[in-house]
Every structure is written in structure tokens, then in C-alpha cells.
Amino acid sequence: MTIDGWFIAGAIIGLASTITCAVAAVMKKKPNDITLLALAAVELFILAYAAASVVRLANGGHIAGQPWEFWGYIATAAALPVGGFYWAMMERTFWSNYVMGAVGVTVVVMMARMAQIWYGISTPA
């Protein structure tokens, strides 16, 4: 897998969000400003990544894999923090922090797959 700056930044933000939410959950804290801001950081990163991907394509870059698959991952990754936020607002218990924590690590895995699609590296069948 090709590791670029976008993946490294996404991994740092996603894992920091997961750790923040997991620590709050273990401490049995309800969703608060810190955990919600950690989730918002993941969302803002995905939106910035999507915008940068459009710019890269406009400047002559290309997606080596299937474009529909890449943009599907982007759309799904952007929807996850929104779903986590909605969950946290509807169920204001410490369990919501576990759900929000899962968002960060899931986005990291999705970023790895998006890098594979962008650079044309596929997994063996």
C-alpha cells in the first residue's frame, strides 16, 4: 500500500478520535464537547480529503482504480461521523462514546482502502 500524507493525517485524526472517545467511555462519561469535537475533526478531515481529491483530479491526477468505488468510500466515510453524532444526541449515555470511537478507526480502515483505489493497488483474490 502506498502511504501518503493524506493517509498519515487521516490515521492520526481517526485514531486520536477513537482514543478520546474510548477513554471517555471507559470513564463512563456521557458524550461531551471533547468527544463531539473529536468526531467533528474526523468529519472535517474527510470533507477536506474529498475537496483535495477533486483538486487532484482537476490538476490532471487520476484514480487508478474504479472511481465509483473511491467516491463511494468518500461518501460513506463522510456519513459515519454524522451517524455517530446523531446516535450520541439520541442516546446520551456512555455507550455512545463507544459508537463514536468506532467511527474513527473505521474511517482509518476506509482511508487505507481509498489509498489502494487511488494508487491502483488491489488486494489479492
Residue, then its C-alpha position, 0 to 999 in steps of 0.5 A: m500500500t502506498i502511504d501518503g500524507w493524506f493517509i498519515a493525517g487521516a490515521i492520526i485524526g481517526l485514531a486520536s478520535t477513537i482514543t478520546c472517545a474510548v477513554a471517555a467511555v471507559m470513564k463512563k462519561k456521557p458524550n461531551d464537547i471533547t468527544l463531539l469535537a473529536l468526531a467533528a475533526v474526523e468529519l472535517f478531515i474527510l470533507a477536506y480529503a474529498a475537496a483535495s481529491v477533486v483538486r487532484l483530479a482537476n490538476g490532471g491526477h487520476i484514480a487508478g482504480q474504479p472511481w465509483e468505488f473511491w467516491g463511494y468510500i468518500a461518501t460513506a466515510a463522510a456519513l459515519p461521523v454524522g451517524g455517530f453524532y446523531w446516535a450520541m444526541m439520541e442516546r446520551t449515555f456512555w455507550s455512545n462514546y463507544v459508537m463514536g470511537a468506532v467511527g474513527v478507526t473505521v474511517v482509518v480502515m476506509m482511508a487505507r482502502m481509498a489509498q489502494i483505489w487511488y494508487g491502483i493497488s488491489t488486494p489479492a483474490 
